[in-house]
């Protein structure tokens, strides 16, 4: 199953219309990470860096092959959704731990679904008002590296800019301009962990990041938690 087929299947199954931007990303091949290819990091990943697909760089976010996404969230996570949440979540990505990034149709009057992360071992959380803002937030947070990158500053900056350019057709102009300016900054060390034992590098502080999100991707319910599964 490819992503256009997945979209058609999920829209038929749930009776929900997926965002126009998601349709466009699928049509343009931006949802294809080449997942499942042998020796992916050595063979596929370098090729993808020339035109990074959706959110390839810098976040705990993965796009599996379309036929690996859960046909229903509760089927994949071995939990049962409460009746009020049934057919209100459509997965489009996952974290490394297997938590699902979803389109959340929580307000029937809303023009677009909001974005949430459905955790299998914690309360689920609302992240963004829509897909446009979610992409901006994830690209903003990609300026952070927590010591897991093998790249020097110049190499990682080049990856950020390559991703920004591949995403430019899908970004609001103000989002693009803001990210382009941030990526030009120096990386500053951030110490974290017990006693500051670990060092990461980033181009924004926590406070500035929160202010940028409030300005460029406002969402009154961002960070709100909820429990969609039966006890």
VOPAGU-2260 file (C-alpha; in pm, 1 decimal, decimal comma):
REM VOPAGU-2260
SITE   aa  ch    i         X         Y         Z
SITE  UNK   A    0       0,0       0,0       0,0
SITE  UNK   A    1     134,8     345,2     -88,5
SITE  UNK   A    2      40,7     665,5      91,1
SITE  UNK   A    3    -231,0     786,5    -149,3
SITE  UNK   A    4    -393,2     443,3    -107,6
SITE  UNK   A    5    -355,5     466,9     271,5
SITE  UNK   A    6    -524,9     807,0     266,7
SITE  UNK   A    7    -815,8     676,3      59,5
SITE  UNK   A    8    -849,3     372,5     287,4
SITE  UNK   A    9    -850,0     573,8     610,3
SITE  UNK   A   10   -1093,5     833,1     477,5
SITE  UNK   A   11   -1332,2     553,6     379,0
SITE  UNK   A   12   -1286,5     371,2     709,7
SITE  UNK   A   13   -1335,3     671,6     937,6
SITE  UNK   A   14   -1554,5     898,3     727,4
SITE  UNK   A   15   -1305,5    1178,2     790,8
SITE  UNK   A   16   -1139,2    1400,0     530,8
SITE  UNK   A   17    -763,2    1419,4     578,2
SITE  UNK   A   18    -602,3    1764,2     545,2
SITE  UNK   A   19    -537,9    1895,5     195,0
SITE  UNK   A   20    -173,1    1951,4     292,1
SITE  UNK   A   21    -137,0    1582,0     378,8
SITE  UNK   A   22    -283,6    1485,2      41,3
SITE  UNK   A   23     -31,1    1715,1    -124,2
SITE  UNK   A   24     264,1    1576,3      72,3
SITE  UNK   A   25     161,7    1223,8     -28,7
SITE  UNK   A   26     122,4    1316,3    -395,2
SITE  UNK   A   27     467,2    1481,0    -394,4
SITE  UNK   A   28     640,0    1178,0    -240,0
SITE  UNK   A   29     721,8    1363,8      81,4
SITE  UNK   A   30     590,8    1080,0     300,9
SITE  UNK   A   31     825,9     819,4     158,7
SITE  UNK   A   32    1124,4     755,2     385,3
SITE  UNK   A   33    1218,6     437,2     204,0
SITE  UNK   A   34    1148,5     250,3     526,2
SITE  UNK   A   35    1231,8    -117,9     519,0
SITE  UNK   A   36    1519,8     -91,5     274,7
SITE  UNK   A   37    1821,4    -307,0     373,1
SITE  UNK   A   38    2090,3    -115,4     561,3
SITE  UNK   A   39    1866,5     194,5     551,3
SITE  UNK   A   40    2102,8     433,6     730,7
SITE  UNK   A   41    2393,0     357,9     497,2
SITE  UNK   A   42    2205,1     325,6     167,1
SITE  UNK   A   43    1874,8     513,7     177,7
SITE  UNK   A   44    1939,4     791,2     429,1
SITE  UNK   A   45    2224,7     957,9     234,2
SITE  UNK   A   46    2006,7     966,8     -78,1
SITE  UNK   A   47    1717,6    1123,1     114,0
SITE  UNK   A   48    1942,4    1403,8     240,1
SITE  UNK   A   49    1947,1    1562,5    -106,5
SITE  UNK   A   50    1574,7    1638,9     -71,2
SITE  UNK   A   51    1463,3    1537,8     279,4
SITE  UNK   A   52    1108,5    1401,3     307,1
SITE  UNK   A   53     874,7    1510,6     583,2
SITE  UNK   A   54    1060,5    1580,1     909,0
SITE  UNK   A   55    1352,7    1348,1     836,6
SITE  UNK   A   56    1606,6    1555,2    1029,2
SITE  UNK   A   57    1630,5    1630,3    1397,3
SITE  UNK   A   58    1322,5    1496,0    1575,3
SITE  UNK   A   59    1195,3    1179,9    1740,2
SITE  UNK   A   60     961,1    1131,5    1447,0
SITE  UNK   A   61     946,1     852,7    1192,8
SITE  UNK   A   62     724,6     772,3     895,6
SITE  UNK   A   63     688,4     397,6     849,5
SITE  UNK   A   64     573,2     237,9     527,2
SITE  UNK   A   65     202,8     307,5     475,4
SITE  UNK   A   66     103,8     -54,1     535,8
SITE  UNK   A   67     279,4     -43,8     874,6
SITE  UNK   A   68      66,8     238,7    1013,3
SITE  UNK   A   69    -214,3     114,8    1238,5
SITE  UNK   A   70    -552,6      77,4    1068,2
SITE  UNK   A   71    -694,5     175,0    1406,3
SITE  UNK   A   72    -492,7     329,5    1689,9
SITE  UNK   A   73    -617,5      81,9    1950,9
SITE  UNK   A   74    -534,9    -216,4    1729,1
SITE  UNK   A   75    -169,7    -115,5    1719,5
SITE  UNK   A   76    -122,6     -16,1    2082,4
SITE  UNK   A   77    -313,4    -310,9    2234,4
SITE  UNK   A   78    -560,8     -81,5    2408,2
SITE  UNK   A   79    -926,1      -8,3    2347,5
SITE  UNK   A   80   -1037,5     344,5    2272,5
SITE  UNK   A   81   -1319,6     492,2    2472,8
SITE  UNK   A   82   -1634,2     510,3    2256,2
SITE  UNK   A   83   -1616,9     889,6    2239,4
SITE  UNK   A   84   -1275,6     869,0    2068,9
SITE  UNK   A   85   -1353,1     592,9    1821,3
SITE  UNK   A   86   -1271,3     690,4    1459,5
SITE  UNK   A   87   -1132,6    1026,1    1572,1
SITE  UNK   A   88    -760,5     950,6    1527,9
SITE  UNK   A   89    -571,1     881,0    1205,5
SITE  UNK   A   90    -200,1     805,4    1243,2
SITE  UNK   A   91      59,2     967,9    1017,6
SITE  UNK   A   92     385,0     901,8    1203,3
SITE  UNK   A   93     537,5     755,3    1514,8
SITE  UNK   A   94     812,6     810,6    1769,5
SITE  UNK   A   95    1106,1     576,8    1813,4
SITE  UNK   A   96     919,7     422,2    2106,4
SITE  UNK   A   97     615,0     351,7    1890,8
SITE  UNK   A   98     386,7     629,7    2015,4
SITE  UNK   A   99     158,6     757,1    1738,6
SITE  UNK   A  100     141,0    1105,6    1588,6
SITE  UNK   A  101    -218,4    1148,8    1475,7
SITE  UNK   A  102    -469,4    1377,0    1316,2
SITE  UNK   A  103    -715,9    1425,9    1602,5
SITE  UNK   A  104   -1074,2    1503,3    1502,9
SITE  UNK   A  105   -1184,6    1625,6    1843,5
SITE  UNK   A  106   -1394,5    1923,3    1730,8
SITE  UNK   A  107   -1649,2    1845,9    1460,4
SITE  UNK   A  108   -1687,1    2217,1    1389,9
SITE  UNK   A  109   -1315,5    2269,0    1317,6
SITE  UNK   A  110   -1203,0    2309,4     957,2
SITE  UNK   A  111    -891,6    2095,8    1017,8
SITE  UNK   A  112    -802,6    1825,3    1269,6
SITE  UNK   A  113    -552,9    1920,4    1536,2
SITE  UNK   A  114    -235,5    1717,4    1591,7
SITE  UNK   A  115    -180,4    1494,9    1895,0
SITE  UNK   A  116      61,3    1232,6    2017,2
SITE  UNK   A  117    -106,4     917,5    2146,2
SITE  UNK   A  118     123,7     763,0    2405,0
SITE  UNK   A  119      99,0     395,2    2492,3
SITE  UNK   A  120     231,1     442,9    2846,2
SITE  UNK   A  121     123,7     794,3    2947,1
SITE  UNK   A  122    -148,3    1053,9    2894,5
SITE  UNK   A  123    -184,5    1163,9    2534,2
SITE  UNK   A  124    -109,2    1525,0    2442,6
SITE  UNK   A  125    -227,7    1790,4    2199,0
SITE  UNK   A  126      57,7    1943,3    1999,9
SITE  UNK   A  127     -64,1    2182,3    1730,8
SITE  UNK   A  128    -375,7    2337,4    1582,2
SITE  UNK   A  129    -316,0    2184,9    1238,0
SITE  UNK   A  130     -58,4    2015,3    1017,2
SITE  UNK   A  131      94,4    2343,9     893,6
SITE  UNK   A  132     174,8    2451,4    1249,3
SITE  UNK   A  133     292,7    2105,4    1351,7
SITE  UNK   A  134     549,1    2103,3    1070,7
SITE  UNK   A  135     672,2    2448,2    1175,0
SITE  UNK   A  136     707,5    2340,1    1538,8
SITE  UNK   A  137     897,7    2025,1    1447,6
SITE  UNK   A  138    1130,8    2214,8    1214,6
SITE  UNK   A  139    1189,4    2470,0    1489,8
SITE  UNK   A  140    1271,7    2198,2    1740,9
SITE  UNK   A  141    1505,0    2030,6    1491,7
SITE  UNK   A  142    1765,1    2297,7    1575,3
SITE  UNK   A  143    1827,4    2103,5    1896,3
SITE  UNK   A  144    2066,5    1809,9    1905,9
SITE  UNK   A  145    2119,6    1621,4    2228,0
SITE  UNK   A  146    2458,6    1472,2    2159,8
SITE  UNK   A  147    2320,0    1200,0    1932,9
SITE  UNK   A  148    2438,7    1357,7    1609,0
SITE  UNK   A  149    2772,0    1258,6    1458,2
SITE  UNK   A  150    2781,4    1578,9    1252,8
SITE  UNK   A  151    2982,8    1891,4    1319,7
SITE  UNK   A  152    2795,8    2223,2    1327,9
SITE  UNK   A  153    2842,2    2299,4     958,5
SITE  UNK   A  154    2722,3    1956,7     846,2
SITE  UNK   A  155    2416,7    1960,7    1070,2
SITE  UNK   A  156    2331,6    2317,1     964,8
SITE  UNK   A  157    2349,3    2205,8     600,7
SITE  UNK   A  158    2102,3    1925,2     678,5
SITE  UNK   A  159    1866,6    2171,7     846,9
SITE  UNK   A  160    1875,9    2403,3     547,2
SITE  UNK   A  161    1827,8    2116,9     299,9
SITE  UNK   A  162    1521,1    2007,0     495,2
SITE  UNK   A  163    1392,6    2363,2     512,6
SITE  UNK   A  164    1418,3    2401,8     135,3
SITE  UNK   A  165    1245,3    2070,7      63,2
SITE  UNK   A  166     964,5    2178,4     298,7
SITE  UNK   A  167     939,0    2534,8     168,0
SITE  UNK   A  168     642,1    2465,6     -65,7
SITE  UNK   A  169     442,5    2345,5     235,7
SITE  UNK   A  170     533,0    2623,9     480,1
SITE  UNK   A  171     369,2    2956,3     544,2
SITE  UNK   A  172     609,2    3233,2     429,3
SITE  UNK   A  173     645,8    3367,0     784,4
SITE  UNK   A  174     735,6    3018,1     908,1
SITE  UNK   A  175    1000,3    2976,2     640,9
SITE  UNK   A  176    1156,2    3316,4     707,9
SITE  UNK   A  177    1167,1    3259,2    1083,3
SITE  UNK   A  178    1330,7    2917,4    1051,1
SITE  UNK   A  179    1579,9    3037,4     792,1
SITE  UNK   A  180    1701,7    3308,2    1031,2
SITE  UNK   A  181    1723,3    3071,7    1328,8
SITE  UNK   A  182    1923,9    2810,6    1140,1
SITE  UNK   A  183    2190,2    3073,4    1065,9
SITE  UNK   A  184    2267,2    3114,4    1437,1
SITE  UNK   A  185    2556,5    2959,9    1625,2
SITE  UNK   A  186    2485,1    2644,3    1824,2
SITE  UNK   A  187    2505,0    2700,6    2197,8
SITE  UNK   A  188    2583,9    2426,4    2451,0
SITE  UNK   A  189    2303,8    2312,2    2681,5
SITE  UNK   A  190    2389,3    2091,5    2979,3
SITE  UNK   A  191    2129,0    1841,4    3086,6
SITE  UNK   A  192    2090,9    1524,1    3288,3
SITE  UNK   A  193    2183,0    1477,7    3650,0
SITE  UNK   A  194    2445,9    1732,7    3743,2
SITE  UNK   A  195    2464,8    1852,5    3383,8
SITE  UNK   A  196    2646,5    1535,0    3287,3
SITE  UNK   A  197    2547,4    1557,7    2921,4
SITE  UNK   A  198    2584,2    1834,0    2666,9
SITE  UNK   A  199    2359,4    1908,3    2373,1
SITE  UNK   A  200    2361,5    2196,9    2129,0
SITE  UNK   A  201    2082,2    2417,6    2003,4
SITE  UNK   A  202    2007,2    2752,5    1844,2
SITE  UNK   A  203    1721,0    2859,9    2071,7
SITE  UNK   A  204    1651,7    2849,4    2443,7
SITE  UNK   A  205    1343,7    2685,0    2594,4
SITE  UNK   A  206    1190,2    3024,7    2668,1
SITE  UNK   A  207    1249,0    3156,8    2317,5
SITE  UNK   A  208    1116,1    2839,4    2160,8
SITE  UNK   A  209     796,2    2864,6    2365,2
SITE  UNK   A  210     754,1    3229,3    2262,0
SITE  UNK   A  211     813,2    3151,3    1894,7
SITE  UNK   A  212     552,8    2876,5    1902,8
SITE  UNK   A  213     304,2    3105,9    2077,8
SITE  UNK   A  214     365,3    3370,3    1810,8
SITE  UNK   A  215     386,7    3162,5    1494,0
SITE  UNK   A  216     176,6    2857,2    1580,5
SITE  UNK   A  217     -70,2    2966,5    1847,8
SITE  UNK   A  218    -295,0    2696,5    1989,6
SITE  UNK   A  219    -472,8    2752,4    2317,8
SITE  UNK   A  220    -492,1    2377,3    2384,1
SITE  UNK   A  221    -124,4    2299,2    2313,4
SITE  UNK   A  222       9,5    2072,4    2587,4
SITE  UNK   A  223    -337,0    1968,9    2703,1
SITE  UNK   A  224    -344,0    1601,9    2804,9
SITE  UNK   A  225    -622,3    1348,1    2775,1
SITE  UNK   A  226    -673,6     973,8    2822,5
SITE  UNK   A  227    -836,1     819,1    2514,9
SITE  UNK   A  228    -813,6     454,9    2625,5
SITE  UNK   A  229   -1030,3     246,0    2851,0
SITE  UNK   A  230    -878,6     179,4    3192,4
